[in-house]
Amino acid sequence: MISRRKFFATAIVLLPVGARAQDTAAIRKPIVDLYAALESLMRLGPSTPFPTRFQTLAPVIDRVYDLTSVLRVSVGPRWTSFNEATRKELMDAFRAFTIASFVANFDKYEGEKFEVMPDTRVVGNNQAVQTRIVSGNGEPIRLDYVMESSDAGWRITDVLADGTISRVAVQRSDFRSLLAHGDATDLITSLKRKVAHLSGGTIGA
């Protein structure tokens, strides 16, 4: 069941139609893969143990998301003050929280349809892929995925609810008070608690 709650000027370069279509397909592919994995996850249903569903989805999230970039921007300037051990512990907790959130929210298939629009749009220096998740009763939820190109290919760096509300911006606001003491201890603890809650205590960060 899907929860709504949880979930410039640029130079114009004329490219051959085939090349443009190829580029768009490459940008969209991580979202197509993600949605295929989420539908499969939902079809497994809550009768499948949470850890099993978690481990099934984890490789897909690792492949389609740039979680390090998402976390770094969500934390903000304090990220550079953390040592490598702290960054790793925080990254592990954030990764577990991200995967557990998907597993908890996409837990049952009830006729949902996942639609990935054919065209992309420019968002700053990146591209955005518009999608809709249509519930079994026909209610659509719009989610746009901000995609950034890297050596690993196109990967998700933000999600825009209703096409405008940045998930990273919301997280950054949520994280601010937890980082008020200057270290990452409270944020790591909070993320681990959320993972435990989402998984019914079956997953540790």
C-alpha positions as CSV (number, residue, x, y, z in Angstrom):
1,M,0.0,0.0,0.0
2,I,1.5,3.4,-1.0
3,S,1.3,6.3,1.4
4,R,1.3,9.8,0.0
5,R,2.8,11.0,3.3
6,K,5.9,8.9,3.0
7,F,6.6,9.0,0.4
8,F,18.6,28.5,-17.1
9,A,19.6,29.2,-20.0
10,T,21.3,26.4,-21.8
11,A,22.9,26.1,-25.2
12,I,20.8,24.3,-27.7
13,V,22.7,21.4,-29.3
14,L,21.2,19.8,-32.3
15,L,21.5,16.1,-32.0
16,P,20.4,13.3,-34.4
17,V,17.0,12.0,-33.4
18,G,18.4,8.6,-32.6
19,A,21.1,10.0,-30.3
20,R,18.5,12.1,-28.4
21,A,16.2,9.1,-28.0
22,Q,19.2,7.0,-26.8
23,D,20.1,9.7,-24.2
24,T,16.5,9.9,-23.0
25,A,16.3,6.2,-22.7
26,A,19.5,6.1,-20.6
27,I,18.2,8.8,-18.3
28,R,14.8,7.0,-17.8
29,K,16.2,3.5,-17.4
30,P,17.1,3.7,-13.6
31,I,13.5,4.8,-12.9
32,V,12.0,2.0,-15.1
33,D,14.2,-0.5,-13.2
34,L,13.2,1.0,-9.8
35,Y,9.5,0.8,-10.6
36,A,9.8,-2.8,-11.9
37,A,11.5,-3.7,-8.7
38,L,8.9,-2.0,-6.6
39,E,6.1,-3.7,-8.3
40,S,7.8,-7.1,-7.8
41,L,8.3,-6.2,-4.1
42,M,4.6,-5.3,-3.7
43,R,3.6,-8.6,-5.3
44,L,5.8,-10.5,-2.7
45,G,3.5,-8.9,-0.1
46,P,3.8,-8.6,3.7
47,S,3.7,-12.4,4.1
48,T,7.3,-12.4,2.8
49,P,9.6,-11.5,5.8
50,F,10.7,-7.9,5.9
51,P,14.5,-8.8,5.8
52,T,13.9,-10.9,2.6
53,R,12.2,-8.0,0.9
54,F,14.9,-5.6,2.2
55,Q,17.7,-7.7,0.7
56,T,15.7,-8.1,-2.6
57,L,15.4,-4.4,-3.1
58,A,18.8,-3.3,-1.7
59,P,20.9,-3.9,-4.9
60,V,18.4,-1.9,-7.0
61,I,18.5,1.1,-4.6
62,D,22.3,1.0,-4.6
63,R,22.4,0.9,-8.4
64,V,19.8,3.6,-9.2
65,Y,20.4,6.1,-6.4
66,D,23.5,8.2,-5.7
67,L,22.9,7.9,-1.9
68,T,26.2,9.5,-1.0
69,S,25.2,12.6,-2.9
70,V,21.7,12.6,-1.5
71,L,23.1,12.3,2.1
72,R,25.8,14.9,1.6
73,V,23.4,17.5,0.4
74,S,20.8,16.6,3.0
75,V,23.4,17.0,5.8
76,G,24.8,20.2,4.3
77,P,28.1,22.0,5.2
78,R,28.6,19.8,8.4
79,W,29.4,16.8,6.1
80,T,32.9,18.1,5.5
81,S,33.6,18.2,9.3
82,F,32.9,14.5,9.8
83,N,35.8,12.0,9.7
84,E,35.6,9.0,7.4
85,A,34.4,6.6,10.2
86,T,31.5,8.9,11.0
87,R,30.6,9.3,7.4
88,K,30.6,5.6,6.9
89,E,28.4,5.0,10.0
90,L,26.0,7.7,8.9
91,M,25.9,6.4,5.3
92,D,25.2,2.9,6.5
93,A,22.3,4.1,8.6
94,F,20.9,6.4,5.9
95,R,21.1,3.6,3.3
96,A,19.2,1.2,5.6
97,F,16.6,3.9,6.3
98,T,16.1,4.6,2.6
99,I,15.7,0.9,1.7
100,A,13.4,0.2,4.7
101,S,11.2,3.2,3.8
102,F,10.6,1.8,0.3
103,V,9.9,-1.7,1.7
104,A,7.5,-0.4,4.3
105,N,5.6,1.8,1.9
106,F,5.5,-0.6,-1.1
107,D,4.3,-3.6,0.9
108,K,1.2,-4.8,-0.9
109,Y,0.1,-4.8,-4.6
110,E,-3.4,-3.5,-5.1
111,G,-3.5,-2.9,-8.9
112,E,-1.1,0.1,-8.9
113,K,0.3,1.2,-12.2
114,F,3.8,2.8,-12.6
115,E,4.0,5.3,-15.4
116,V,7.3,6.8,-16.6
117,M,6.8,9.7,-19.0
118,P,8.7,9.6,-22.3
119,D,10.4,13.0,-22.1
120,T,12.7,14.6,-19.6
121,R,13.1,18.2,-18.5
122,V,16.1,20.3,-17.4
123,V,16.5,21.0,-13.7
124,G,19.6,23.1,-13.1
125,N,22.5,21.1,-14.6
126,N,20.5,17.9,-14.3
127,Q,17.6,16.1,-15.9
128,A,14.2,15.2,-14.4
129,V,12.0,12.3,-15.2
130,Q,8.3,12.7,-14.6
131,T,6.4,9.7,-13.4
132,R,3.0,8.8,-12.0
133,I,2.0,6.1,-9.6
134,V,-1.7,5.4,-10.1
135,S,-3.4,3.6,-7.3
136,G,-5.9,0.8,-7.8
137,N,-8.8,3.4,-7.4
138,G,-7.3,5.6,-10.1
139,E,-5.8,8.3,-7.9
140,P,-2.4,9.5,-9.4
141,I,0.6,10.5,-7.4
142,R,3.2,12.6,-9.4
143,L,6.8,12.0,-8.6
144,D,9.7,13.6,-10.6
145,Y,13.1,12.1,-10.3
146,V,16.2,14.4,-10.6
147,M,18.9,12.5,-12.4
148,E,22.6,13.3,-12.5
149,S,25.2,11.8,-14.8
150,S,28.3,10.2,-13.3
151,D,30.9,7.6,-14.1
152,A,28.3,5.1,-12.9
153,G,25.7,6.4,-15.4
154,W,22.5,8.3,-14.6
155,R,21.5,8.1,-11.0
156,I,18.8,9.6,-8.8
157,T,19.8,12.6,-6.6
158,D,16.4,13.9,-5.6
159,V,12.7,13.2,-5.8
160,L,10.2,16.0,-6.3
161,A,6.7,15.4,-5.0
162,D,4.0,17.0,-7.2
163,G,6.9,18.0,-9.4
164,T,8.2,20.7,-7.0
165,I,8.6,19.6,-3.4
166,S,12.2,18.4,-2.9
167,R,12.7,15.3,-0.8
168,V,16.3,16.3,-0.2
169,A,15.2,19.8,1.0
170,V,12.7,18.2,3.4
171,Q,15.3,15.9,4.7
172,R,17.8,18.7,5.2
173,S,15.2,20.6,7.3
174,D,14.5,17.4,9.3
175,F,18.2,16.8,9.9
176,R,19.0,20.3,11.0
177,S,17.9,19.9,14.6
178,L,19.6,16.5,14.9
179,L,22.9,18.0,13.8
180,A,22.6,21.0,16.2
181,H,25.3,19.7,18.5
182,G,27.8,19.6,15.6
183,D,28.3,15.9,15.4
184,A,26.3,13.1,13.7
185,T,25.4,11.0,16.8
186,D,21.8,12.1,17.2
187,L,21.1,11.7,13.4
188,I,22.6,8.2,13.3
189,T,20.6,7.2,16.4
190,S,17.4,8.6,14.9
191,L,17.9,6.8,11.5
192,K,18.6,3.5,13.3
193,R,15.4,3.9,15.4
194,K,13.4,4.6,12.3
195,V,14.8,1.5,10.6
196,A,13.9,-0.6,13.6
197,H,10.4,0.8,13.6
198,L,9.8,0.4,9.9
199,S,11.0,-3.2,9.9
200,G,9.3,-4.2,13.1
201,G,12.7,-4.7,14.8
202,T,13.9,-7.2,12.2
203,I,16.5,-4.9,10.5
204,G,19.5,-3.1,12.1
205,A,21.1,-0.2,10.4
